């Protein structure tokens, strides 16, 4: 089915401005989400690197080292999970797990494509993975990023509400704006059509609006053209009404014509 859209100035301006506003809103919202997401990822990366660095400094190769680190660490075990793998030949204990870490690793977190350190595990959510090695001891840290993704979700929601408000409010404002812009031209067109449908012997002049400048200039140009046409018409009428003369005297019938 063919859709016939209005092609007057108001309709064209409305569609153009609305499309531009939608594109600008979507692009700005998308850039805000991407910038915020990138910054959150950078902050998580920095925090994870610092935690792994603190683990490497402790040189955890015994139960006492592990317990001392856990007591002195500010790690939030509700959102971060640590595994220490002691690969030394004399290690009494090979693995140390923070609360929830063993359960997380038993599920084998799934890597998110295109993101080097981002994983997902049902029941845990999105996780940032960082590693470190020192003296044959391997450290793994998994940081829960659900709070960061909730923040991104709120930003997306706000962006969607802004886009919805734009779609609702913009048409009213644009219609008001285009009406003020195109109304003088519409009035000028109506006046010209009325003059054509109701011709008069008087000189025709169209109303000249104060603004916009383009419409004012157009009305003045039309009036100048109409004035010249009116003068030309009056001259032609005068020439038709003047009797034929012979050297200034009215022509008389010849003798042959009288007989």
N, C-alpha and C positions, 0 to 999 in steps of 0.2 A: 504494500500500500504506500502510495506516495504522500509524503507530508508536505503541504505547501505552507512555508513559513512566511510571515509578514516581512515585506521588504522595505517598509518605510523607515525613515531615519531613526525614530524612537525604538522600533523593534531591533534594528541592527545594532544601535548603541547598547541596548539592554543586553543582547546576547554577547556582544564583544566584551563589555565590562564584566558581566557575570562570569564568562569563561576565564578572563584574566584574573579575577579575584579568586576563583576556585584554584587555578594553577598556582598562584602566589601562596595561597593558604596551604595547599598540599605540599608544595616544595619547602616552605618555611617550617611547617610541622615536621616533615620528614628529616630536614637538616637538624632540627632541634633534637629529635629522638636519636638520630645517629651521633650527634655531638655529645649528648648526655650519656648514651650507652658506651661510647668510646671512653669518656672520662671515668665512668664507673668501673670499666674494665681495667683502665690504667691504675686507678686507686687500689683495686683488688690485687692487681699484679704487684704493686709496690708493697702492700701489706704482707702478701704471701712471701715475697722475697725476703722481707725482714724476719718473718717467723722462721723460715728455713735457715737463714743466716744464724739466728740464735740457736737453733738446733745443732748446726755444725760446730759452733763455738763450744757447746757443752761436751762434745765428743762422747755421745751416749753409747757406752759399751757394757753397762751393768745396770742392775735393778736400781741401785742407789742413784746413779746418774739420771735415769729415767724419772724416778720419783722426785728428785731435786728440781729437774726441769719443769715437771708438771706443777709443783708447788709454787715455783717462782715465776712461771710463765703467765702472761695475761691472756693467753689463748682462750677464746670462748668455745668450749667443747660442744656447745649446742649447735654451732654453725661451722665448726672447723674440725677436720678429722686428720690425724697424723698416724703414719706407719713408719717405724724405724726398722730397717733390715741390716743387722750386723753380719757382715760377710767375712769377718776375720776368722782365721782357723782356730783360735783359742776362745771363741765366743761361747759363753755358757748359755745365753739365750739369743736366738736368732732374730725374733720379731717382737716388737713392742707396738701396741695399738692404743690409741686414745679411745674414749667411749664412743661407740658407734662406728669406728673405722673398719673393724673386721666385718661387720654386717654390710657396710657399704661396698667393700672390695669383693665380698662374696657374690654380689650382684653384677659385677663387671660393668662399670659405668660405660655408657655409649658416647663415643666422641661425636661432637657436633661438627659437620662439614664446614670447611673454610676457616675454622677457628682452632688455632694450635692448642690452646690450653683449656678449652671449654668442653665440658661433658654434661651428660644428663643421665640420671638414674631415678626410676620411679620410686616414690617414697621419700626421696631426698631432694629432688628438683635439679636445678642447674648448679654445676660445680666448677670451680676454677682449680686446675691441677698444677702444682709446682713441685719441682724436685731439686735435690741437692746431694752431693757426694763429698765425703771427707774421710780419708784414712780407711777405705773399704767399708764405710758405713753409708748406707743409702737412705735418704729421707724423702718421704712423700707427704705432701700436704694437699688436702681437698677442702676448699673453702666454699661453703654454701652461698649462692648468689640469688636466692629467692627474694630477699629484700630489695636488691638492685633491680630485678625484673619487675617487682611490684611497682617500684617507682617509675620505671619505663612505661608500665601499663597505665599508670595515672596520667603520665604525659600524653600518651596516645589517646586516652579518653578525653582529656582537655582539648587536644587538637581536633578530635572528632566533634566535640561540642562547639568549638570555634567555627569549624567548617559548616556545621548545621546552622548556627546563628547567622553566618555569612549568607547562606542560601536563603534563609527566611527574611532577613532584614534588607539585604542588598537590593532585591528587585523593587521594593517600595522606594528606597532612596534614589535608585537609578531612574525609575519612572518619573519621580518628582523632578529630578535634574533634567532629564530629556524633555519633559513637558515644557519646562521653562526655556529650554534651548530651541525647541522646534515649534513652539506655539506661534511665534511671530511669522514664521514661514508658512505654517498652516493657515493662519488668518489671511496672509497675503494671497495664497492660492485660492481660498474661498472667495475673496473679494474679486479676483480675476474671473473666476467661474461665474459668479453672479452677474458681473458686468457683461460677460459673453451671452448669458441666457436672457438678460434684460437690457438690450441695447438702448442707448439714448443718444439724442442729437447733441447733447452737451459734451464738452471735452471730458474724457474719462481720466481720472487720476486715482491710483491705488493708495491706500493708507501707508504711511512711512513709519515703521516702528523705530523706537529709540535705540534698541539693541536686539540682537547682537549686530556688530558692525557689518558683517557680511550680508545680512538680510536688509539692513538699512541701505547699503550700497545697491543691492539688487532692486529694491523698490524704487529708488531714485532713478536708476537706469531704465526701468520699465516706464516710469512716468515720463522721462525724457523721450523715449521712443514713442509713447502714446501721443505726446504733444506734437511731435513731428508728423506723425500720421494724421492727427486731427487737422493740422495746418495744411497738409497736402490735400486732404479730402475737401477742405473748404475752398482751396484754390481751384480744384477741379470743378466743384459745383458752380463757382463764379464764372468759369470759362464756358460752361454749358448754358448758362442763363444769358450771356451777352449776345445780341442780334448780329447777324452778318452785315457788314458795311462795305461801301465802295469808296475808298479814299476818305473815310470819315463820314460819308453820307449813306443813309439806308438805301439798299438796292431797290430799284423800281423795275417793274416788268417791262420787257421789250415790246416793240410794236407788233412783232410777229406773235408774241404771246397774247397781246390784247385782241388781235384779230382772230 
